[in-house]
Amino acid sequence: MSGTSRFQLDPETGLPDMHDFEEFGAALRSMASDAESIRLSDGMGELSATIESVGKALSTHQRGALVGPLLVDLLTALRKHRQLVVGLSESWRVLYEYASYLAALNNFRVLIGQWLVERNISGDNQVVIEDFEMIGWRTLGEGLMMIDMHAQALAQVQEESGMVPLDESKLQRAKQWWGQLRG
């Protein structure tokens, strides 16, 4: 990430210090600046909460009938979030990180589908907590990278054009003024 980190930093390593997916979701929401980033961050926050619920079930060694529905919920959340990502504007789709994030979401969905099939065939829960958490963090990390690169691209465009972000109240007044002129 560029500049200062918006995540709480570990004083020893200087790296972001995240202990669970809920902290990740809260930090994401604080990073959002434009409407699409806000929607995306909220979606990633919801996704991270769903991932967290599966992770908690796996960490307490819950099996079969308890984890299966949580995995199905996660599969649904991934599909919903993927649709949100696919609907992002061109400024997102031109980023290399956009394709990487979509691939990570698709891979996570496929893996969860495989875990569900294996669970139905073997009658047990085949998901290992360490594997699940690693894939969850990796997927969300791809999304975080995409958000960061998009913010950098927007800042660069604004810097190059000499534009500053619009103040919504000024924009609203200008629209009202223009409407009055047009009669």
Backbone torsions as a table, in degrees:
resi	resn	phi	psi	omega
1	MET	NA	149.3	-177.6
2	SER	-87.1	155.3	175.7
3	GLY	65.1	-139.4	-179.2
4	THR	-90.1	147.5	-180.0
5	SER	-78.1	143.5	176.6
6	ARG	-94.5	-0.5	176.7
7	PHE	-94.0	153.8	173.9
8	GLN	-66.2	131.8	-176.6
9	LEU	-99.4	143.0	173.8
10	ASP	-73.2	124.3	-176.1
11	PRO	-63.9	-26.7	-179.0
12	GLU	-80.1	-41.3	-175.4
13	THR	-99.3	-22.6	-175.2
14	GLY	75.1	7.3	-180.0
15	LEU	-97.8	157.8	177.0
16	PRO	-56.0	140.7	-175.5
17	ASP	-115.7	94.8	179.3
18	MET	-111.5	132.8	-179.8
19	HIS	-106.0	-22.4	177.9
20	ASP	-155.7	172.4	-176.4
21	PHE	-69.4	-27.9	178.5
22	GLU	-64.4	-41.4	176.2
23	GLU	-61.9	-39.1	179.1
24	PHE	-61.4	-46.6	179.9
25	GLY	-61.6	-41.8	178.9
26	ALA	-65.3	-41.0	179.0
27	ALA	-65.6	-38.4	178.6
28	LEU	-60.9	-45.3	-178.8
29	ARG	-61.5	-31.1	180.0
30	SER	-74.6	-17.0	-177.5
31	MET	-85.0	-19.9	-171.1
32	ALA	-67.2	138.7	-179.3
33	SER	-123.9	-39.0	179.3
34	ASP	-109.1	171.4	-174.0
35	ALA	-58.8	-43.5	-179.6
36	GLU	-68.0	-39.5	177.9
37	SER	-63.6	-37.3	178.6
38	ILE	-64.8	-47.5	178.7
39	ARG	-61.0	-43.6	-179.6
40	LEU	-65.0	-45.1	179.0
41	SER	-62.8	-41.6	176.7
42	ASP	-62.2	-42.1	178.4
43	GLY	-63.3	-41.1	177.7
44	MET	-68.0	-33.6	176.3
45	GLY	-64.1	-43.6	177.1
46	GLU	-63.7	-43.0	179.0
47	LEU	-62.2	-43.2	-179.5
48	SER	-64.9	-34.2	177.3
49	ALA	-66.3	-38.4	178.2
50	THR	-67.6	-42.0	176.7
51	ILE	-61.0	-42.1	179.7
52	GLU	-60.4	-41.1	-178.2
53	SER	-65.2	-38.6	176.5
54	VAL	-66.8	-44.5	179.4
55	GLY	-58.4	-41.7	178.7
56	LYS	-64.2	-41.5	178.8
57	ALA	-63.5	-42.5	179.9
58	LEU	-67.7	-38.0	-177.7
59	SER	-69.9	-22.6	176.9
60	THR	-96.2	14.5	175.1
61	HIS	61.1	31.6	173.5
62	GLN	-71.2	151.0	-174.4
63	ARG	-128.5	171.1	169.6
64	GLY	34.2	-103.2	-171.2
65	ALA	-62.2	-23.5	179.9
66	LEU	-87.0	-37.2	-177.4
67	VAL	-84.1	-35.2	-178.5
68	GLY	-52.1	-52.8	179.3
69	PRO	-62.6	-32.3	177.1
70	LEU	-67.2	-38.3	176.4
71	LEU	-66.0	-38.3	176.8
72	VAL	-64.6	-41.2	176.1
73	ASP	-60.9	-40.6	178.7
74	LEU	-66.3	-40.7	177.2
75	LEU	-59.3	-43.4	177.4
76	THR	-63.7	-43.8	179.1
77	ALA	-62.9	-39.1	177.9
78	LEU	-65.1	-41.8	177.9
79	ARG	-62.4	-45.0	180.0
80	LYS	-62.4	-44.8	-178.8
81	HIS	-67.2	-38.3	178.4
82	ARG	-60.9	-40.7	178.1
83	GLN	-62.3	-39.9	176.9
84	LEU	-60.9	-44.5	-178.7
85	VAL	-65.5	-42.6	179.9
86	VAL	-62.9	-29.2	-179.3
87	GLY	-83.3	1.5	180.0
88	LEU	-67.8	156.6	-177.4
89	SER	-70.8	172.9	-178.2
90	GLU	-57.9	-32.8	-178.7
91	SER	-61.8	-22.9	175.8
92	TRP	-87.7	-42.3	-172.4
93	ARG	-68.1	-20.1	178.7
94	VAL	-79.0	-13.1	-178.7
95	LEU	-76.3	139.1	173.7
96	TYR	-58.2	-38.6	-176.6
97	GLU	-65.6	-25.3	177.5
98	TYR	-61.1	-51.2	179.4
99	ALA	-62.5	-38.1	179.3
100	SER	-64.6	-41.1	-179.5
101	TYR	-68.1	-43.3	176.9
102	LEU	-59.4	-42.5	178.3
103	ALA	-62.6	-41.9	179.4
104	ALA	-63.7	-42.4	177.6
105	LEU	-62.4	-44.3	179.0
106	ASN	-63.8	-42.9	179.4
107	ASN	-63.2	-39.7	178.7
108	PHE	-64.4	-42.6	178.4
109	ARG	-60.9	-45.2	-180.0
110	VAL	-62.1	-44.5	-179.2
111	LEU	-62.8	-41.9	178.3
112	ILE	-64.5	-40.3	175.7
113	GLY	-59.3	-42.0	177.7
114	GLN	-64.3	-42.0	178.6
115	TRP	-61.9	-40.0	179.9
116	LEU	-66.4	-41.1	178.5
117	VAL	-64.7	-46.3	179.1
118	GLU	-60.2	-39.6	180.0
119	ARG	-63.6	-41.3	179.8
120	ASN	-69.9	-34.9	-179.7
121	ILE	-73.8	-46.5	-175.5
122	SER	-87.1	-16.6	-178.6
123	GLY	77.4	11.6	-179.0
124	ASP	-137.8	172.3	179.5
125	ASN	-89.2	116.0	-177.8
126	GLN	-96.5	5.2	-176.3
127	VAL	-84.1	126.8	177.9
128	VAL	-97.7	130.2	-174.5
129	ILE	-55.6	-41.7	-178.4
130	GLU	-64.3	-42.7	177.7
131	ASP	-63.5	-45.1	-177.9
132	PHE	-61.6	-48.7	-179.2
133	GLU	-63.2	-39.5	179.8
134	MET	-62.1	-45.5	-179.3
135	ILE	-67.9	-40.3	178.6
136	GLY	-61.3	-48.1	179.8
137	TRP	-64.5	-40.4	-179.6
138	ARG	-62.8	-44.5	-180.0
139	THR	-62.7	-48.3	179.8
140	LEU	-65.7	-33.0	177.1
141	GLY	-63.0	-38.0	175.8
142	GLU	-61.9	-41.1	178.2
143	GLY	-65.7	-40.5	178.3
144	LEU	-62.5	-42.0	178.3
145	MET	-61.5	-42.3	179.9
146	MET	-62.8	-44.2	178.9
147	ILE	-61.5	-44.3	-179.1
148	ASP	-63.9	-44.5	-179.6
149	MET	-66.4	-35.6	177.5
150	HIS	-66.0	-43.3	178.4
151	ALA	-62.0	-41.2	178.1
152	GLN	-65.0	-41.0	179.6
153	ALA	-64.1	-42.6	178.1
154	LEU	-62.8	-43.4	179.8
155	ALA	-63.1	-39.7	180.0
156	GLN	-65.7	-43.2	178.4
157	VAL	-62.3	-43.7	179.4
158	GLN	-64.0	-40.5	179.7
159	GLU	-65.3	-45.4	-178.7
160	GLU	-66.0	-34.7	-177.7
161	SER	-88.8	-9.3	-177.8
162	GLY	74.6	10.6	-179.4
163	MET	-85.7	149.9	173.3
164	VAL	-114.3	155.4	178.4
165	PRO	-57.3	141.1	-178.4
166	LEU	-72.6	139.5	171.9
167	ASP	-83.5	119.0	-175.8
168	GLU	-56.4	-37.4	-179.3
169	SER	-66.3	-38.7	177.9
170	LYS	-67.7	-39.4	178.1
171	LEU	-62.7	-43.4	180.0
172	GLN	-63.2	-42.6	178.2
173	ARG	-63.8	-39.7	178.8
174	ALA	-64.5	-39.5	178.2
175	LYS	-65.0	-41.6	177.6
176	GLN	-63.1	-44.2	179.4
177	TRP	-60.3	-45.1	-179.6
178	TRP	-63.8	-40.1	177.9
179	GLY	-62.4	-38.7	178.0
180	GLN	-67.1	-38.8	179.6
181	LEU	-64.6	-39.1	-177.9
182	ARG	-75.7	-15.7	174.9
183	GLY	79.1	NA	NA
